[in-house]
Amino acid sequence: MTDREAELERLVERARQHEAVADAFLAKSFTDRLVVVDLEASESLPRELVTLFTSHDCYGADEVYDWDGEDSSAGEFGDATRYQFVDQRTRGEHRSYVAE
């Protein structure tokens, strides 16, 4: 595990401690590492979590990928609302396998 992965794991653990958070974990897209946060259905994204993530260079996917719409980094997942934050420090470093 790299130092950055360890840092992000600690960040995810801190997010899990927040009462509004149902789950938090790391994931990978084709090229990026994501911090994913699921909130209870009745909860909105706490500002302190956004501040925590941005202080660790993780920004909302809508911002990073220039997606249109309000809260487009959020989506419904079962009874939860899922938010995705992109790790800017390692953005573009991950490669998924592509069959040719």
Solvent accessible surface area in square Angstrom, and as a share of the most:
residue,aa,sasa,rsa
1,M,170,0.76
2,T,82,0.48
3,D,127,0.66
4,R,26,0.09
5,E,42,0.19
6,A,28,0.22
7,E,34,0.15
8,L,0,0.00
9,E,70,0.31
10,R,145,0.53
11,L,3,0.01
12,V,1,0.00
13,E,80,0.36
14,R,139,0.51
15,A,0,0.00
16,R,99,0.36
17,Q,132,0.59
18,H,47,0.21
19,E,162,0.73
20,A,3,0.02
21,V,15,0.08
22,A,52,0.41
23,D,60,0.31
24,A,0,0.00
25,F,60,0.25
26,L,43,0.22
27,A,33,0.26
28,K,130,0.55
29,S,40,0.26
30,F,150,0.63
31,T,52,0.30
32,D,2,0.01
33,R,16,0.06
34,L,16,0.08
35,V,0,0.00
36,V,6,0.04
37,V,0,0.00
38,D,9,0.04
39,L,0,0.00
40,E,82,0.37
41,A,72,0.56
42,S,108,0.70
43,E,71,0.32
44,S,86,0.56
45,L,40,0.20
46,P,20,0.12
47,R,169,0.62
48,E,103,0.46
49,L,5,0.03
50,V,26,0.15
51,T,75,0.44
52,L,25,0.13
53,F,0,0.00
54,T,43,0.25
55,S,76,0.49
56,H,40,0.18
57,D,45,0.23
58,C,0,0.00
59,Y,65,0.25
60,G,9,0.09
61,A,0,0.00
62,D,34,0.18
63,E,124,0.55
64,V,24,0.14
65,Y,60,0.23
66,D,123,0.64
67,W,111,0.39
68,D,134,0.69
69,G,60,0.58
70,E,165,0.74
71,D,79,0.41
72,S,35,0.22
73,S,9,0.06
74,A,27,0.21
75,G,35,0.34
76,E,142,0.64
77,F,111,0.46
78,G,75,0.72
79,D,125,0.65
80,A,15,0.11
81,T,23,0.13
82,R,52,0.19
83,Y,17,0.06
84,Q,55,0.25
85,F,7,0.03
86,V,0,0.00
87,D,0,0.00
88,Q,75,0.33
89,R,119,0.43
90,T,17,0.10
91,R,109,0.40
92,G,25,0.24
93,E,118,0.53
94,H,28,0.13
95,R,176,0.64
96,S,49,0.31
97,Y,221,0.84
98,V,120,0.69
99,A,102,0.79
100,E,213,0.95
